[in-house]
Amino acid sequence: MDIRVKQTCRSLSESCELLDKRGYRVNQGKNSIAAFAKLSLLRLFVFLGSRGRKLSGAEALYISEFMGTSYESSEISRIVRVDKLGQDNVIDPFVMLCAPFAEAESDGVLAGGTEKLIGAVNEIVLDFIACDGKTDSEESAVLGKLIFRMKNFASSWLTASGARPPRRPPAEPAHAEAVSQPSSSKEPEKTLDELMDELNELVGLETVKSEVYSLSNLIRVRKLREERGFKQPNVSLHLVFTGGPGTGKTTVARLIAGIYHCLGALSKGQLVEVDRSGLVSGYVGQTAIKTRQVCESALGGVLFIDEAYSLTTHTGQNDFGMEAVDTVLKFMEDNRDDFVVIVAGYTDLMEQFLTSNPGLRSRFNKFIDFPDYTADELVDIFLLRCKSYKLEVEDEAIECVRTFFEERCTTRPEGFANARDARNYFERVLTQQADRLAPMESPTDEELMTITVADVIGVILF
C-alpha cells in the first residue's frame, strides 16, 4: 500500500468518523459508519483474493497493513468466513454505505460526500487487486459492478432528494460516416469522471455500464502492476457490441474511446465511425487502400465498424469485403498498442461474422450486449428530451405516450429503432404541437411550453 492510498484510507476514515459524530447511521443504526466501512472492505478483500484459492502472501500482507495487525492468510480466512461470502453480499454493504454519505451531502455536512466515498473505495480496491501482480479480469468485473451500483444508488438518492439536478437528456444517436472530420474549434477534453458520469446518466443499459466499469478497472489495475514492475500479458481491448439499432452502441463506443484515452490505453481517444460503404470499394486493389486510410485516421483511438457482418455476408466474385477485414486485422496487429476496433451489429449475424475469419475470433473475445429498451425506458428518454427544452407534459399525455411505446415494444414493427423511436416521436409531437398552436393569435408562455394530449394522440412512426 503506497503513501497515496494510505492517505486515501485516512481521508475515508475521517469522513466516516465525521458522519458518526453528526449522528448519521448505517445498517439500521447497528454499526458505526467507520467500523462498517472497514469491515466491508475487509470482506471484499477476502472475497476477491480467495475465490477458489488461498490468499496469496502479498494479499495477506496488504490486508494486515490495512487492518493495522499482522495476520497469516489462514487466520484471515478464519476471521472472515470465506464460505459465507458471495458477490452480492460483499457488494450490497457498499450500496448501504452510500446512504448516510448521500444524506450528509444533501444536508451540506459533507460536500461531494458520495463522490469521495466512491472514489476512495475504487482507489483502495484497485490497489489491493494490483498488489500480487496477477491479472484477473474477474476481480475487475466485481469492482466494476460494485462501483456502478454505488454510483447508481447515489445518483438516484440525490436526485430524489433534490440535491442533484436530473440527468441530462441522452445524446443524439450518431450516424456512421467514413472518417470523422475535425472540428474547427477543438473542445476541451473531458476528464475520466466526466465520461463515467455521462455513461451513468444514460437511460437503462445497466449491464452495459457495469461492463464498461469493469473494462476501465482492468486497465487501471494493469497500469498499477506495470508501475510496480510486474510483467503483464497482452490483453485485447477490442470489443464486440451486439444488439439492435438505436440501443446506444455508438454513444457508448464514443465514451469508451475517451475513457481508454484518459486511462492511457490510447494516445488520442477519437472515434472514427464507418460501415461497409466506408471501407469497401468496387474496384480491384482499391479496398485495401481505402480501408487503410480509415484505419490510419483512427490510429490512437477507436475504429467503430457498424453492421460489421455486412463485410462478410456478400459472397460474389467481385465483392471485396473480406479484403477490408484482412486489412483491418493487419493494421490491428501492426498497431496493437494504440489502436482499438469495436465491431457492432445484430447478435446472430455478428456470430457469423466472427467465424468467417480465424483471426477475428482470436482478437475479439469481449462481448457487450445492448438489450432493446423497455417501454418505460423509452418514455423516460422522451420525457428527458422534453425536459431539456423546458417543456411540461400533462399527466394524461404521459399516459398516452406510455401506451404508444408499450404497443410499439410489444409489436416490434420492422422499423423499430429503440431510442431513435423516442427521438422521432418527440419531433413528431413538436410538429403536432406547432400545428395546434399556429392558428392561435397570441398563445401564452404556458401554452407554448406545454405538451397536451392533443399533441401526442395520433402520432405515427414508420
C-alpha positions in Angstrom: 0.0 0.0 0.0 1.7 3.2 -1.1 1.6 6.6 0.6 -1.2 7.9 -1.7 -3.5 5.0 -0.9 -2.7 5.3 2.8 -3.8 8.9 2.6 -7.0 7.9 0.9 -7.7 5.4 3.7 -7.1 8.1 6.3 -9.4 10.5 4.5 -12.2 7.9 4.2 -11.8 7.1 7.9 -12.0 10.8 8.8 -15.2 11.2 6.7 -16.8 8.2 8.3 -15.9 9.5 11.8 -17.4 12.9 11.0 -20.7 11.3 9.9 -20.7 9.1 13.1 -20.2 12.3 15.3 -23.1 14.0 13.4 -25.4 11.2 14.2 -25.7 9.5 10.8 -26.1 5.7 10.8 -25.8 2.7 8.5 -27.4 -0.7 8.6 -30.3 0.5 10.7 -28.0 2.0 13.3 -26.4 -1.3 14.3 -22.9 -0.3 13.4 -20.8 2.9 13.4 -20.1 4.0 9.8 -16.4 3.8 10.4 -16.5 0.2 11.6 -19.0 -0.8 8.9 -16.8 0.7 6.1 -13.7 -1.1 7.4 -15.4 -4.4 7.8 -17.0 -4.1 4.3 -13.6 -3.5 2.7 -12.1 -6.5 4.7 -14.8 -8.8 3.5 -14.4 -7.6 -0.1 -10.6 -8.1 0.0 -11.0 -11.7 1.2 -13.7 -12.4 -1.3 -11.6 -11.1 -4.2 -8.4 -12.8 -3.0 -9.8 -16.2 -2.1 -12.1 -17.2 -4.9 -11.3 -20.8 -5.4 -7.8 -20.4 -3.9 -5.8 -19.5 -0.8 -5.0 -15.8 -0.2 -1.5 -15.0 -1.5 1.2 -13.8 0.7 1.0 -10.3 -0.9 -2.8 -10.2 -0.3 -2.4 -11.2 3.3 0.3 -8.6 3.8 -2.0 -5.9 2.3 -4.9 -6.9 4.5 -2.7 -6.9 7.6 -1.4 -3.4 6.7 -5.0 -2.2 6.1 -6.2 -3.6 9.4 -3.1 -2.5 11.4 -2.5 -6.0 12.6 -0.2 -8.8 11.4 -2.2 -11.8 10.0 -1.4 -15.0 8.2 -3.6 -15.9 5.3 -5.2 -18.8 7.2 -6.1 -16.5 10.1 -7.8 -14.1 7.8 -9.8 -16.9 6.2 -11.0 -17.9 9.7 -11.9 -14.4 10.8 -13.9 -13.8 7.6 -15.8 -17.0 6.7 -14.9 -17.4 3.0 -17.7 -20.0 2.5 -20.3 -17.4 3.6 -19.2 -14.8 1.0 -20.9 -14.2 -2.3 -20.7 -11.4 -4.9 -23.9 -9.8 -3.9 -23.3 -9.9 -0.1 -19.9 -8.2 -0.5 -21.3 -5.5 -2.9 -24.6 -4.7 -1.0 -22.9 -3.3 2.1 -21.2 -0.6 -0.1 -24.5 0.4 -1.5 -25.8 0.7 2.0 -22.8 2.8 2.9 -23.8 5.3 0.2 -27.0 6.2 2.1 -25.5 8.1 5.0 -22.9 9.8 2.7 -25.7 10.9 0.3 -27.8 12.1 3.3 -24.8 14.1 4.7 -24.1 15.5 1.2 -27.7 16.8 0.8 -27.6 18.2 4.3 -24.5 20.2 3.5 -22.4 18.3 6.1 -20.0 16.7 3.7 -19.6 18.3 0.3 -19.3 15.8 -2.5 -19.6 13.1 0.0 -20.8 10.3 -2.3 -18.1 11.1 -4.9 -15.4 11.0 -2.1 -16.7 7.7 -0.9 -16.9 6.0 -4.3 -13.6 7.4 -5.4 -11.9 6.2 -2.2 -13.4 2.7 -2.4 -12.4 2.4 -6.1 -8.8 3.5 -5.4 -8.3 1.3 -2.4 -9.7 -1.9 -4.0 -7.8 -1.3 -7.2 -4.6 -1.1 -5.2 -5.5 -4.4 -3.5 -6.2 -6.1 -6.8 -2.8 -4.9 -8.1 -0.8 -6.0 -5.1 0.1 -9.5 -6.2 0.9 -8.8 -9.8 -1.6 -11.2 -11.3 -4.0 -10.3 -14.0 -7.6 -11.3 -13.1 -10.4 -9.8 -15.1 -13.0 -11.3 -12.7 -11.7 -9.2 -9.9 -12.0 -6.1 -12.1 -15.5 -7.2 -13.1 -16.6 -7.4 -9.5 -15.2 -4.0 -8.7 -16.9 -2.6 -11.9 -20.3 -3.9 -10.8 -19.7 -2.5 -7.2 -18.8 1.0 -8.4 -21.6 1.1 -10.9 -24.2 0.1 -8.2 -22.8 2.7 -5.8 -22.9 5.5 -8.4 -26.4 4.5 -9.5 -27.7 4.5 -5.9 -26.1 7.8 -5.0 -27.3 9.5 -8.2 -30.9 8.2 -7.7 -30.9 9.2 -4.0 -29.5 12.7 -4.5 -31.8 13.4 -7.5 -34.9 12.2 -5.5 -33.8 14.5 -2.6 -33.4 17.5 -4.8 -29.7 17.7 -4.0 -28.7 16.9 -7.6 -30.3 18.1 -10.8 -32.0 15.4 -13.0 -29.7 13.7 -15.5 -29.2 15.2 -18.9 -31.1 14.0 -21.9 -29.5 11.2 -23.9 -27.1 12.1 -26.7 -28.4 12.1 -30.3 -27.7 8.7 -32.0 -24.7 9.2 -34.2 -24.7 8.1 -37.9 -21.8 6.2 -39.5 -19.5 8.1 -41.7 -16.3 7.2 -43.5 -13.9 9.4 -41.4 -14.6 11.8 -38.5 -14.0 15.3 -39.6 -12.0 17.5 -37.2 -13.9 20.3 -35.6 -12.8 23.9 -36.4 -12.6 24.7 -32.7 -11.3 21.9 -30.5 -13.5 21.3 -27.4 -11.7 20.7 -24.1 -11.1 17.1 -23.4 -13.4 15.5 -20.8 -12.0 14.0 -17.6 -12.4 10.4 -16.7 -15.0 11.3 -14.1 -17.0 13.3 -16.5 -17.0 10.5 -19.0 -18.1 8.0 -16.4 -20.8 10.3 -15.2 -22.0 10.7 -18.8 -22.2 6.9 -19.1 -24.1 6.6 -15.9 -26.6 9.2 -17.0 -27.7 7.2 -20.0 -31.2 5.7 -19.6 -31.2 1.9 -19.0 -28.2 -0.1 -20.2 -27.4 -1.3 -16.7 -25.3 -4.4 -17.7 -23.5 -2.3 -20.4 -22.5 0.3 -17.8 -21.2 -2.4 -15.4 -19.1 -4.0 -18.2 -17.5 -0.6 -19.1 -16.7 0.0 -15.4 -15.1 -3.5 -15.4 -13.0 -2.7 -18.5 -11.8 0.6 -17.1 -10.7 -1.1 -13.8 -8.9 -3.8 -15.7 -6.8 -1.2 -17.5 -6.2 0.7 -14.2 -5.0 -2.5 -12.5 -2.7 -3.4 -15.4 -1.2 0.1 -15.2 -0.7 -0.1 -11.4 1.1 -3.5 -11.8 3.3 -2.3 -14.6 4.3 0.7 -12.5 5.4 -1.8 -9.8 7.5 -3.8 -12.2 5.1 -6.8 -12.6 5.2 -8.3 -16.1 1.8 -8.3 -17.7 0.4 -10.5 -20.5 -1.2 -8.8 -23.5 -4.9 -8.2 -23.1 -7.2 -7.4 -26.0 -9.2 -4.2 -25.7 -11.1 -4.8 -28.9 -14.8 -5.3 -28.4 -17.9 -6.8 -30.0 -21.2 -4.9 -29.5 -24.3 -6.9 -30.1 -27.9 -5.6 -30.3 -30.5 -3.9 -32.4 -30.5 -0.3 -33.8 -30.8 2.7 -31.5 -29.6 0.8 -28.4 -26.8 3.2 -27.7 -23.9 1.3 -29.2 -22.3 4.3 -31.0 -22.8 6.6 -27.9 -21.1 4.0 -25.6 -18.3 3.5 -28.2 -17.5 7.2 -28.2 -17.4 7.2 -24.3 -15.1 4.1 -24.3 -12.7 5.9 -26.7 -12.5 8.8 -24.3 -12.2 6.5 -21.3 -9.4 4.5 -22.9 -7.6 7.8 -23.6 -7.9 9.1 -20.1 -6.5 5.8 -18.8 -3.5 5.9 -21.1 -4.5 3.0 -23.3 -4.9 5.2 -26.3 -2.9 8.3 -27.3 -5.7 10.4 -28.8 -9.1 8.9 -28.0 -11.0 9.9 -31.1 -13.8 7.7 -32.5 -14.0 7.0 -36.3 -17.3 5.5 -37.4 -17.7 3.5 -40.6 -19.9 1.0 -42.2 -19.3 -1.3 -45.2 -19.5 1.7 -47.6 -16.7 3.5 -45.8 -14.3 0.5 -46.2 -15.2 -1.3 -49.4 -14.5 -0.1 -52.9 -15.9 -1.5 -56.1 -12.6 -1.9 -57.9 -9.7 -4.4 -57.5 -6.9 -3.1 -55.2 -8.9 -0.1 -54.0 -10.5 -1.6 -50.9 -7.2 -2.2 -49.1 -6.1 1.4 -49.8 -9.5 2.8 -48.7 -9.6 0.7 -45.6 -6.0 1.5 -44.5 -6.7 5.3 -44.9 -9.7 4.9 -42.5 -7.6 2.8 -40.0 -4.8 5.5 -40.1 -7.4 8.2 -39.3 -8.4 6.1 -36.2 -4.8 5.4 -35.0 -4.6 6.5 -31.4 -8.3 6.0 -31.0 -11.2 3.7 -31.8 -12.4 2.4 -35.1 -16.2 1.6 -34.8 -17.5 -0.6 -37.6 -21.3 -0.7 -37.6 -23.1 -3.6 -39.2 -19.7 -5.3 -39.4 -21.3 -8.6 -40.6 -22.1 -6.9 -44.0 -18.4 -7.2 -44.8 -18.5 -11.0 -44.8 -22.1 -11.8 -45.9 -21.6 -11.0 -49.6 -20.0 -13.9 -51.5 -20.0 -12.6 -55.1 -16.8 -12.9 -57.1 -16.4 -9.1 -57.2 -17.0 -8.5 -53.5 -14.1 -7.1 -51.6 -15.5 -7.2 -48.0 -13.0 -9.9 -46.9 -10.2 -7.7 -48.2 -11.3 -5.0 -45.9 -11.4 -7.4 -43.0 -7.9 -8.7 -43.7 -6.6 -5.1 -44.0 -8.2 -4.2 -40.6 -6.7 -7.3 -39.0 -3.2 -6.5 -40.2 -3.5 -2.9 -39.0 -4.6 -4.2 -35.6 -1.6 -6.4 -35.4 0.9 -3.7 -36.5 -0.6 -1.1 -34.1 -1.7 -3.2 -31.2 -0.6 -0.7 -28.6 -2.5 2.3 -29.9 -5.5 1.1 -31.9 -8.8 -0.4 -30.8 -11.6 -1.8 -33.0 -15.2 -2.1 -31.9 -17.4 -4.1 -34.3 -21.2 -3.9 -33.9 -24.4 -5.5 -35.2 -27.2 -7.9 -34.6 -26.2 -10.8 -32.3 -26.7 -13.8 -34.6 -25.2 -12.0 -37.6 -22.1 -11.0 -35.5 -21.5 -14.6 -34.6 -21.4 -15.4 -38.3 -19.0 -12.5 -38.9 -16.6 -13.8 -36.2 -16.5 -17.3 -37.6 -15.8 -16.0 -41.2 -12.1 -15.5 -40.5 -9.9 -17.3 -37.9 -8.2 -14.1 -37.0 -11.4 -12.3 -35.9 -12.3 -14.8 -33.2 -8.9 -14.6 -31.6 -8.8 -10.8 -31.5 -12.4 -10.2 -30.4 -13.1 -12.1 -27.2 -15.0 -9.4 -25.2 -18.8 -9.1 -25.9 -21.1 -6.5 -24.6 -24.8 -7.0 -25.4 -27.1 -4.0 -25.8 -30.7 -5.0 -25.0 -33.7 -3.4 -26.5 -35.2 -0.6 -24.4 -38.3 -1.2 -22.4 -41.4 0.9 -22.9 -40.8 2.7 -19.6 -37.2 3.5 -20.6 -38.4 4.9 -23.9 -40.9 7.1 -22.0 -38.0 8.3 -19.8 -36.0 9.2 -22.9 -38.9 11.1 -24.3 -39.5 13.0 -21.1 -35.8 13.8 -20.7 -35.9 15.3 -24.1 -38.9 17.4 -23.2 -37.2 18.5 -20.0 -34.1 19.6 -22.0 -36.3 22.1 -23.8 -38.2 23.0 -20.6 -41.4 21.5 -21.9 -44.0 20.4 -19.4 -46.0 17.3 -20.3 -49.5 16.8 -19.0 -50.1 13.7 -16.9 -52.8 12.5 -19.3 -50.4 13.0 -22.2 -47.7 11.0 -20.4 -50.1 8.0 -20.2 -50.8 8.3 -23.9 -47.1 8.3 -24.6 -46.7 5.2 -22.4 -49.5 3.4 -24.2 -47.9 4.2 -27.5 -44.5 2.7 -26.5 -46.0 -0.3 -24.8 -47.7 -1.2 -28.0 -44.6 -0.5 -30.1 -42.4 -2.6 -27.8 -44.9 -5.4 -28.0 -45.4 -5.5 -31.7 -41.7 -4.6 -32.6 -42.6 -3.4 -36.2 -40.0 -3.7 -38.9 -38.8 -0.1 -38.4 -38.5 -0.3 -34.6 -35.3 1.6 -33.6 -35.4 1.9 -29.8 -34.0 5.3 -28.7 -34.3 6.7 -32.2 -38.0 5.9 -32.0 -38.2 8.1 -28.9 -36.4 10.9 -30.6 -38.5 10.7 -33.8 -41.6 10.5 -31.7 -40.6 13.7 -29.8 -40.0 15.5 -33.1 -43.5 14.5 -34.4 -45.1 15.6 -31.1 -43.4 19.0 -31.6 -44.8 19.2 -35.1 -48.4 18.4 -33.9 -48.0 20.9 -31.1 -46.9 23.6 -33.6 -49.9 22.7 -35.8 -52.2 23.2 -32.8 -50.6 26.5 -31.6 -50.1 28.1 -35.1 -53.8 29.2 -35.5 -53.8 30.9 -32.1 -53.4 34.7 -32.3 -51.3 35.0 -29.2 -50.6 31.8 -27.2 -49.4 32.2 -23.7 -46.0 31.1 -22.4 -47.6 28.2 -20.6 -49.4 27.1 -23.8 -46.1 27.3 -25.8 -44.3 25.2 -23.2 -46.9 22.5 -22.6 -47.4 19.2 -24.3 -51.0 18.2 -24.2 -53.0 15.0 -25.1 -53.9 16.6 -28.5 -50.1 16.8 -29.3 -49.4 13.1 -28.7 -52.6 11.4 -30.0 -52.3 10.0 -33.5 -48.5 10.2 -33.8 -47.3 7.6 -36.3 -43.8 6.2 -36.7 -42.8 4.2 -39.7 
